[in-house]
Amino acid sequence: MRLPGSAVRTSGGRSAAAALLLALSLSACSSEYRATSPEEVRELANGAPARKARQEVEAHLRAAVRAYDKETPLALGLVTVNDTCVGGGEKEWFFQTGDDQYRIRCHLHVTAWFGADPARIADVLDGVFTAGDRAASAGAPAASAGAPAASVPFGHGDHHRRLVDYYRGRGPNPTGPDTPEPAQISDTSQTLSWDTVRSSATTPVEEPEACVDDGPPVTRCLREPASTTVAEVRARHGMVFRLDLGNAEYYKVSKGEDPVRTG
């Protein structure tokens, strides 16, 4: 036989569970817990703060590309711009990735391909490092909104000197004996890579990925010049260098934040 007190406790437990389910249901409908709708993503991506941040960071990244073209022996052949804004997800109750903490995040990635004479690769690298030395002595432009500095950051450090000697045939592989040909240098925001020219099995710089989605302001995929390929740059100059300028986050609105005050 069930005691009256037990019945009361059971009824109370059911009421508490129902109240909890109701609270979770109501909270899931609030803007703090729901995923950002495609319409809201587009509205925020087209707002004045996002447009201003986008223009500033893209100009900064393009300035870095121009610095290589102007200050080094590299000849600019192709530039791509990939710009993406994504909305935040719904509230993550159990498996938390952080995607539920923002309403929108926007990133910009600029990549440039340059041509060079493979017979002069040592001089080309030496010229890149000389440009980096000049930028450091002059005071390189500061990074902007997560973007790399708009200059050449690679100077004549010890590894870079040994890299030039290696390509001049005056020194060993700076990465060690029996290691692959070094074909990349990088810092926290820029990566410069190039076709291997001393290996028996060459490793060429790859073509950019094809644009699969272009719907400004949420997504932009630019290729300048539109019809130019990396293979054409290589055929014109002999070899290709590739400059990757990171993945700069230029705009973000956290949930509960006023987008008008963000930028």
Stockholm file with secondary structure:
# STOCKHOLM 1.0

chainA/1-263         MRLPGSAVRTSGGRSAAAALLLALSLSACSSEYRATSPEEVRELANGAPARKARQEVEAHLRAAVRAYDKETPLALGLVTVNDTCVGGGEKEWFFQTGDDQYRIRCHLHVTAWFGADPARIADVLDGVFTAGDRAASAGAPAASAGAPAASVPFGHGDHHRRLVDYYRGRGPNPTGPDTPEPAQISDTSQTLSWDTVRSSATTPVEEPEACVDDGPPVTRCLREPASTTVAEVRARHGMVFRLDLGNAEYYKVSKGEDPVRTG
#=GR chainA/1-263 SS CCCHHHHHHHHHHHHHHHHHHHHHHHHHHSTTTSCCCHHHHHHHHTSHHHHHHHHHHHHHHHHHHHHHHHHSSCEEEEEEEEEEEEECCSCCSSSCCSTTSEEEEEEEEEEEEEEECGGGHHHHHHHHHHHHHHHHHHCCCCCBTTBCCSSCCCCCCHHHHHHHHHHHTSSCCTTCTTCCCCCEEECSSCEEEECCSSSSSCCCCCCCCCCCCCBTTTEEEEEESTTCCHHHHHHHHSEEEEEECCCEEEEEEETTCCGGGCC
#=GC SS_cons         CCCHHHHHHHHHHHHHHHHHHHHHHHHHHSTTTSCCCHHHHHHHHTSHHHHHHHHHHHHHHHHHHHHHHHHSSCEEEEEEEEEEEEECCSCCSSSCCSTTSEEEEEEEEEEEEEEECGGGHHHHHHHHHHHHHHHHHHCCCCCBTTBCCSSCCCCCCHHHHHHHHHHHTSSCCTTCTTCCCCCEEECSSCEEEECCSSSSSCCCCCCCCCCCCCBTTTEEEEEESTTCCHHHHHHHHSEEEEEECCCEEEEEEETTCCGGGCC
//
